[in-house]
Amino acid sequence: MGASTKEKGVLKLVHPGRHIEYHRTSIAAGEIMRKNPRHSITRPDFFKHPNTVVCPESVMVPGQVFYIIPSTTIHRWVKAKSQQLGQSSSQQIASRNTSGYKHDSKQKSPSSG
């Protein structure tokens, strides 16, 4: 059974190093954040979708899995992802500008001839 496997009636919080904290009742994300300063809570798909960081006001309920990740890791990951997206979009623009037909200034128009 992996760390991200869901179980009914159990809230799993996966800490760095794969330590798993179990809760059988709902708990506010802010309470977990107070116990783990300089950490944030994310959904398991954070590294695919970096916008899945949990707000301190959110209530986590049994049957869910969350990761507790150092805030520095989140900042580095989001920064790297945004730079990667910026580079890929500028590469796409450059490839659009260089693809297609080439303009030849010496080409005669159909009306002159």
PyMOL commands that set and color helices and strands:
alter all, ss='L'
color gray80, all
select helices_A, chain A and resi 16-18+29-35+71-98
alter helices_A, ss='H'
color red, helices_A
select strands_A, chain A and resi 11-14+20-23+27-28+39-42+59-60+65-70
alter strands_A, ss='S'
color yellow, strands_A
deselect
rebuild
show_as cartoon
